[in-house]
């Protein structure tokens, strides 16, 4: 039997996000096996058989996410998770620039 695939490997193979893989599991289209606690593993043969179904579904549904959607999703999630830190850094930089400018004059 082949090595079991991780969620990230399945997502990369199917060209979808990790969340899409989780949805496939909850829909019953893909069987996930628990290996070492909460981490899911997948049989490669089952994932390979599902690739055609996922590709056909993407062609039939024009509202389905594009190939670039996983990257957009990651960027959106990054800003959602780190918005406070980014805002704090921008505020700190503004204060430093202000203080440096007012110290010269």
N, C-alpha and C positions, 0 to 999 in steps of 0.2 A: 504494500500500500504506500502511496506517495505521502510526502510530508504534508501535514495539514496547513492550510493557509490562514493567516491572520486577517482581521477585518480590513486593515490597511492594504494588504496584498489583494484581497478580493475587490476592494474599491478601485484600486489602480487597474486591475485586469478588466473590470467591467466599465471603467471610465465614469465612475459615479463617486459620490461622497460616502464617507463612513456612515453618515445618517441614512443614506439611501440603502446601504447594506442592512442596517438595522431594520429599516422598513420592510425590506424583502423577507427578513426573518419573521417579523411580526405578522406579515401577510401570509406566511406559510409557504412562500415560493422557494425559500432557501433554509436548509437545516443547519443550525449552529450548534457546535458541541463545546461544552465547557471544558477547558483544559487549564487546570491550575487556578480555580476560583472563578472570577467573573469574566475572564477573557474568553471570547468565543474563537473557535477554530472551525474551519470549513474544509470539506473534502473537495479537492481540485476538480475531480470529474463532475461533481454536481455543479460547481461554479461554471465550468466550461460549457456544460449543457445549457446553463441559464443565460449565457452571453447572447445568444441569438434572440432570446425572448426579450431581454432588456433592450437590445438594439432595435428590434422591431417595434417595441412599445415607444421608443424615443422617436421613431419615424412616423408612427401613427398619431402621436399626440404632439401637435405643434407647440403646445404650451409647456412641454417638458424642457428641463434645463439644457442649455447648450453644453458643448464640450468645455468651454471656458467657465461654466458655472461653478465647478468645484473651487477654482482659484478665487472667483469673486466671493464665494461663500466663506472661504478661509480669511480673506482680507476683511470682510464685513465682521466676522466673528472676532478677529484680532482687534479691530477698533472698538467693538462692543465690550470686550473683556478689559482692554487697557485704556479706555477713554479717560478715566480719572488720572492715570499716570501721564498720559500725553498732555492733558490739559494742565496738570501741575508743572510739567517740564516747560511748557510754553509760557506759563505765568512766571516761573522762575527766571527763564531767559529774558523775558520782558523787564522784570525788575532789575536784573543785572545790567542790561543795556541802559535802562533809565538811570540807574545809579552811576554808571560809568560816564554817561553823557552829562549828567548834572555835576559831576565832580570836576569836569574840565572847565566848566563855565563859571 
